[in-house]
Amino acid sequence: MINRIIRGALSIVGALVGVALFVSVIRNLVSPAVQDNLTTYITGIIISAVVGGGIFFILTPWIIKQGRDLANWIEKELANVPVINIVLGSVGLIIGLVIAYLISQVLNVIPIPLVGEILSLALYVFMAYLGVTIATKKIDEIVGLQILFRKNSSKEKNGKKETKVSPKILDTSVIIDGRIADICKTGFVEGPLIIPEFVLEELRHIADSSDSLKRNRGRRGLDILNKIQKELDIEVKIHSKDFDDLSEVDTKLLKLAQFLEGKVLTNDYNLNKVAEFQGVPVLNINELANAVKPIVLPGEEMLVQVIKDGKESGQGLAYLDDGTMIVVDSGKKFIGKNIDVLVTSVLQTAAGRMIFAKPKSMVDKSA
């Protein structure tokens, strides 16, 4: 039914076009004597209307098909374009056309025939393209200006200035590590947690790896993300922004952190150093783990279980619950036993904390 209505409407349009062309030809190319002949004039109008309407009637199915194909193509292309690009592109198009209209008023007064019209048409096309291009390519700067205005505006709530919580951007290593879920559960980390889509993609690749170790690590990371999203009371957002001109995931992470004015959550030592160099705030959970280890001072007494022998002759090794290694001097003969030791010194290294001790029984005998 719709196709018949469209076909009828286009046929009427074709008839009107045919009549318009006939009248234009009669007025401009035919002698006045022929124009005054009413019979010839009416006959020509009828024939032109029938021919124009017939042509459009025949072409209507092809026109409808092409129109639908064009609409489907436009819909498909727009589906891959973010909404912000469409909105800003439309605004840029309108501004470009308004500027072109104002300038074209000057061009239309050019006395040379058709020159003003041609220049105006070219100007409209150029300004429309320029408006759309500038608006879509400057999204980062526009969003940056919005953030700047928000930052500079002094908003107060309940008599106190609002404090902005920086988003925390998770990298692949900290997700696979798994401790981030326990840290979030304690409430020490304030959201929102940002999970970039390119990090999710990297996790998927790792989870689909042919190497069993990598595959297990990738699946563990995905399980941790599901746990954070479903079980913990913290805001989690998946961010779709990507940086196609960059190939390294770590570089994209730092760029996204600068874009969002957020902090990167990681346990990657190298990423930590690069972030410090670029001025991007980083929260390293390895540093957090070292910071919350109990403070042990020389002279303190501890009860430990000697697990194995150390590198040096006669040494024994024990461990605290948090994994801190204790080197027990002359402790090899106590392997498998629980003994009291006295701390002699504590060494803090980049890898963690190391405690040196002696069996209390040996200290008492020497005393």
C-alpha positions as CSV (number, residue, x, y, z in Angstrom):
1,M,0.0,0.0,0.0
2,I,2.8,2.4,0.9
3,N,4.6,1.6,-2.4
4,R,1.5,2.5,-4.4
5,I,1.0,5.8,-2.6
6,I,4.7,6.7,-3.2
7,R,4.4,5.6,-6.8
8,G,1.3,7.8,-7.3
9,A,2.9,10.8,-5.6
10,L,6.1,10.4,-7.7
11,S,4.0,10.1,-10.9
12,I,2.3,13.4,-10.0
13,V,5.7,15.0,-9.4
14,G,6.9,13.7,-12.7
15,A,3.8,15.2,-14.4
16,L,4.5,18.6,-12.8
17,V,8.1,18.4,-13.8
18,G,7.1,17.7,-17.4
19,V,4.7,20.6,-17.5
20,A,7.3,22.9,-16.0
21,L,9.9,21.9,-18.6
22,F,7.3,22.4,-21.4
23,V,6.4,25.9,-20.2
24,S,10.0,26.8,-19.8
25,V,10.9,25.7,-23.3
26,I,7.8,27.4,-24.8
27,R,8.6,30.7,-23.2
28,N,12.3,30.8,-23.9
29,L,12.8,28.9,-27.2
30,V,9.5,29.1,-29.2
31,S,8.2,32.1,-31.2
32,P,5.3,34.2,-29.8
33,A,3.0,33.0,-32.6
34,V,3.2,29.4,-31.3
35,Q,2.8,30.6,-27.7
36,D,-0.5,32.3,-28.6
37,N,-1.9,29.1,-30.2
38,L,-4.1,27.9,-27.3
39,T,-4.7,24.4,-28.8
40,T,-1.0,23.8,-29.3
41,Y,-0.3,25.1,-25.8
42,I,-2.8,22.8,-24.1
43,T,-1.9,19.8,-26.2
44,G,1.8,20.3,-25.3
45,I,1.0,20.6,-21.6
46,I,-1.1,17.3,-21.7
47,I,1.6,15.5,-23.6
48,S,4.4,16.8,-21.2
49,A,2.4,15.8,-18.2
50,V,1.7,12.3,-19.5
51,V,5.4,11.8,-20.6
52,G,6.8,13.1,-17.3
53,G,4.3,11.2,-15.2
54,G,4.9,8.0,-17.2
55,I,8.7,8.2,-16.8
56,F,8.5,8.7,-13.1
57,F,5.9,5.9,-12.8
58,I,8.2,3.5,-14.6
59,L,11.3,4.6,-12.5
60,T,9.5,4.6,-9.2
61,P,10.4,1.0,-8.2
62,W,14.0,1.7,-8.9
63,I,13.9,5.0,-7.0
64,I,12.2,3.3,-4.0
65,K,14.9,0.5,-4.0
66,Q,17.7,2.9,-4.2
67,G,16.2,5.1,-1.4
68,R,15.8,2.1,0.9
69,D,19.4,0.9,0.1
70,L,20.7,4.4,0.9
71,A,18.6,4.6,4.1
72,N,19.9,1.1,5.2
73,W,23.5,2.1,4.4
74,I,23.1,5.4,6.4
75,E,21.6,3.5,9.3
76,K,24.4,0.9,9.3
77,E,27.1,3.6,9.2
78,L,25.5,5.7,12.0
79,A,25.2,2.6,14.2
80,N,29.0,2.5,14.4
81,V,29.3,6.2,15.2
82,P,29.1,7.4,18.8
83,V,26.1,9.6,19.7
84,I,28.4,12.4,20.8
85,N,29.9,12.5,17.2
86,I,26.5,12.6,15.6
87,V,25.3,15.5,17.9
88,L,28.5,17.5,17.5
89,G,28.6,16.8,13.8
90,S,25.0,18.1,13.4
91,V,25.8,21.2,15.4
92,G,28.9,21.8,13.3
93,L,26.9,21.3,10.1
94,I,24.3,23.9,11.1
95,I,27.0,26.4,12.1
96,G,28.8,25.9,8.8
97,L,25.6,26.4,6.7
98,V,24.7,29.5,8.7
99,I,28.2,31.0,8.0
100,A,27.9,30.0,4.3
101,Y,24.5,31.7,4.0
102,L,25.9,35.0,5.4
103,I,28.9,34.9,3.1
104,S,26.8,33.9,0.1
105,Q,24.8,37.2,0.4
106,V,27.9,39.0,-0.7
107,L,28.7,36.6,-3.6
108,N,25.1,36.8,-5.0
109,V,25.7,40.5,-6.0
110,I,28.4,39.5,-8.5
111,P,27.1,40.9,-11.8
112,I,28.5,38.0,-13.9
113,P,25.7,35.5,-14.7
114,L,25.9,32.1,-12.8
115,V,29.3,32.9,-11.1
116,G,27.6,34.0,-7.9
117,E,25.4,30.9,-7.8
118,I,28.3,28.5,-8.5
119,L,30.5,30.1,-5.9
120,S,27.6,30.1,-3.3
121,L,27.0,26.3,-3.9
122,A,30.7,25.6,-3.6
123,L,30.8,27.7,-0.4
124,Y,27.9,25.8,1.1
125,V,29.5,22.4,0.4
126,F,32.9,23.5,1.8
127,M,31.5,25.1,5.0
128,A,29.2,22.1,5.7
129,Y,32.2,19.7,5.4
130,L,34.4,22.0,7.5
131,G,31.8,22.4,10.2
132,V,31.3,18.6,10.6
133,T,35.0,17.8,10.4
134,I,36.0,20.4,13.1
135,A,33.2,19.4,15.4
136,T,33.9,15.7,15.3
137,K,37.7,15.9,15.4
138,K,37.8,18.3,18.4
139,I,35.7,16.1,20.8
140,D,38.6,15.7,23.2
141,E,39.1,19.5,23.4
142,I,35.4,20.2,23.8
143,V,35.1,17.6,26.6
144,G,38.3,19.0,28.1
145,L,36.7,22.5,28.2
146,Q,33.6,21.1,29.9
147,I,35.8,19.5,32.6
148,L,37.7,22.7,33.0
149,F,34.5,24.7,33.5
150,R,33.3,22.2,36.0
151,K,36.6,22.3,37.8
152,N,36.7,26.1,38.0
153,S,33.1,26.5,39.1
154,S,32.8,26.7,42.9
155,K,30.0,24.3,43.7
156,E,29.0,24.0,47.3
157,K,26.8,21.6,48.9
158,N,25.6,21.7,52.6
159,G,28.0,24.6,53.2
160,K,31.0,22.5,52.0
161,K,32.8,22.4,48.7
162,E,32.2,19.2,46.8
163,T,35.3,17.0,46.4
164,K,35.7,15.1,43.2
165,V,36.5,11.4,43.4
166,S,39.0,10.5,40.8
167,P,38.1,7.5,38.6
168,K,40.4,4.5,39.1
169,I,41.4,2.9,35.8
170,L,42.3,-0.8,36.0
171,D,45.1,-2.3,33.9
172,T,45.3,-5.9,32.8
173,S,47.9,-7.0,35.4
174,V,45.9,-5.8,38.4
175,I,42.8,-7.5,37.2
176,I,44.6,-10.8,36.7
177,D,46.3,-10.4,40.1
178,G,43.0,-10.6,41.8
179,R,43.8,-8.7,45.0
180,I,41.9,-5.7,43.8
181,A,38.6,-7.4,44.6
182,D,39.6,-7.9,48.2
183,I,40.8,-4.3,48.4
184,C,37.6,-2.9,47.0
185,K,35.6,-5.1,49.4
186,T,37.3,-3.4,52.4
187,G,36.0,0.0,51.2
188,F,39.5,1.7,51.0
189,V,39.1,2.3,47.2
190,E,36.5,4.8,46.2
191,G,34.9,4.4,42.8
192,P,34.1,4.6,40.0
193,L,36.3,1.8,38.7
194,I,36.9,2.3,35.0
195,I,37.6,-0.8,32.8
196,P,38.6,0.2,29.3
197,E,37.3,-1.9,26.4
198,F,40.8,-2.4,25.1
199,V,41.8,-3.9,28.4
200,L,38.8,-6.3,28.2
201,E,39.9,-7.2,24.7
202,E,43.4,-8.0,25.9
203,L,41.9,-10.2,28.6
204,R,39.8,-12.0,26.1
205,H,42.9,-12.7,24.0
206,I,44.7,-14.0,27.0
207,A,41.7,-16.2,28.0
208,D,41.6,-17.7,24.5
209,S,45.4,-18.3,24.3
210,S,46.6,-21.8,23.4
211,D,49.0,-21.6,26.4
212,S,47.2,-23.2,29.4
213,L,48.9,-20.9,31.9
214,K,47.9,-17.7,30.0
215,R,44.5,-19.1,29.4
216,N,43.9,-19.7,33.1
217,R,45.2,-16.2,34.0
218,G,42.9,-14.6,31.5
219,R,39.9,-16.5,32.8
220,R,40.8,-15.6,36.3
221,G,40.9,-12.0,35.4
222,L,37.4,-12.2,33.8
223,D,36.1,-14.0,37.0
224,I,37.5,-11.2,39.1
225,L,35.8,-8.6,37.0
226,N,32.4,-10.4,37.3
227,K,33.0,-10.6,41.1
228,I,33.7,-6.9,41.4
229,Q,30.6,-6.0,39.2
230,K,28.1,-8.3,40.8
231,E,29.2,-8.8,44.5
232,L,30.8,-5.5,45.5
233,D,29.0,-2.3,46.3
234,I,31.2,-0.1,44.1
235,E,30.5,1.7,40.8
236,V,32.0,-0.1,37.8
237,K,32.0,1.5,34.3
238,I,33.2,0.0,31.0
239,H,34.7,2.9,28.9
240,S,34.5,2.6,25.2
241,K,37.0,5.3,24.3
242,D,40.0,4.0,22.3
243,F,43.1,5.6,20.8
244,D,43.5,4.1,17.3
245,D,46.7,5.9,16.7
246,L,48.3,4.0,19.7
247,S,49.2,0.3,19.7
248,E,50.4,-0.4,23.2
249,V,47.8,-1.0,25.9
250,D,49.9,0.6,28.6
251,T,50.2,3.8,26.5
252,K,46.4,3.8,25.9
253,L,45.9,3.5,29.7
254,L,48.0,6.5,30.5
255,K,46.3,8.5,27.7
256,L,42.8,7.6,29.1
257,A,43.9,8.5,32.6
258,Q,44.9,11.9,31.4
259,F,41.6,12.3,29.4
260,L,39.5,11.3,32.4
261,E,41.7,13.0,35.0
262,G,41.9,9.7,36.8
263,K,44.4,7.3,38.5
264,V,45.8,4.0,37.2
265,L,45.5,1.0,39.4
266,T,48.3,-1.4,38.7
267,N,51.0,-3.7,40.1
268,D,53.2,-3.3,37.0
269,Y,56.5,-1.8,38.1
270,N,57.5,-0.5,34.6
271,L,54.0,1.0,34.0
272,N,54.4,2.7,37.4
273,K,57.7,4.4,36.3
274,V,56.4,5.5,32.9
275,A,53.3,7.0,34.6
276,E,55.4,8.9,37.1
277,F,57.5,10.3,34.2
278,Q,54.3,11.4,32.3
279,G,52.8,12.9,35.5
280,V,49.9,10.4,35.7
281,P,48.8,9.4,39.3
282,V,49.3,5.7,40.0
283,L,48.0,3.4,42.8
284,N,50.3,0.4,43.0
285,I,48.8,-2.4,45.0
286,N,52.3,-3.9,45.6
287,E,53.3,-0.7,47.4
288,L,50.0,-0.9,49.3
289,A,50.8,-4.4,50.4
290,N,54.3,-3.4,51.6
291,A,52.9,-0.4,53.4
292,V,50.4,-2.5,55.5
293,K,52.9,-5.1,56.5
294,P,53.4,-5.1,60.3
295,I,56.4,-3.1,61.6
296,V,59.0,-5.2,63.2
297,L,61.9,-3.6,65.2
298,P,65.2,-5.2,66.1
299,G,65.0,-6.8,69.6
300,E,61.4,-8.0,69.2
301,E,60.6,-11.6,69.9
302,M,58.6,-13.7,67.4
303,L,57.3,-17.3,67.2
304,V,58.0,-18.8,63.8
305,Q,58.2,-22.1,62.0
306,V,61.4,-22.8,60.1
307,I,60.4,-24.1,56.7
308,K,63.7,-24.8,54.8
309,D,67.3,-23.9,54.8
310,G,68.7,-20.7,53.5
311,K,71.4,-19.7,51.0
312,E,74.1,-19.3,53.5
313,S,75.5,-22.2,55.6
314,G,73.4,-23.0,58.6
315,Q,70.6,-20.5,57.8
316,G,66.9,-21.4,58.1
317,L,64.0,-19.6,56.4
318,A,60.6,-18.9,57.9
319,Y,57.6,-16.8,56.7
320,L,55.0,-14.5,58.2
321,D,51.4,-14.8,57.2
322,D,51.7,-11.9,54.7
323,G,54.6,-13.7,53.0
324,T,57.5,-11.7,54.6
325,M,60.6,-13.8,54.6
326,I,62.5,-14.3,57.9
327,V,66.2,-15.4,57.7
328,V,67.0,-17.3,60.9
329,D,70.8,-17.4,61.6
330,S,71.8,-21.0,62.6
331,G,68.2,-22.1,62.1
332,K,68.8,-25.0,59.7
333,K,68.8,-27.5,62.6
334,F,65.3,-26.3,63.6
335,I,63.6,-27.0,60.2
336,G,60.1,-28.2,60.7
337,K,59.9,-26.8,64.3
338,N,58.3,-23.8,65.9
339,I,60.8,-21.7,67.7
340,D,61.1,-18.3,69.4
341,V,63.5,-15.9,67.6
342,L,64.8,-12.4,68.3
343,V,64.9,-9.9,65.4
344,T,68.4,-8.6,64.8
345,S,67.7,-6.4,61.7
346,V,65.1,-5.5,59.1
347,L,65.9,-4.9,55.4
348,Q,63.5,-3.1,53.1
349,T,64.0,-3.8,49.4
350,A,62.1,-3.1,46.2
351,A,60.8,-6.6,46.3
352,G,59.5,-6.3,49.9
353,R,60.7,-6.6,53.5
354,M,63.2,-9.1,54.8
355,I,63.7,-9.9,58.5
356,F,66.9,-11.3,60.0
357,A,66.7,-13.1,63.4
358,K,68.4,-15.5,65.7
359,P,67.0,-18.4,67.8
360,K,66.2,-17.0,71.3
361,S,67.7,-20.1,72.9
362,M,71.1,-19.4,71.3
363,V,70.9,-15.8,72.4
364,D,70.1,-16.8,76.0
365,K,73.0,-19.3,76.1
366,S,75.5,-16.7,74.8
367,A,74.2,-14.2,77.4
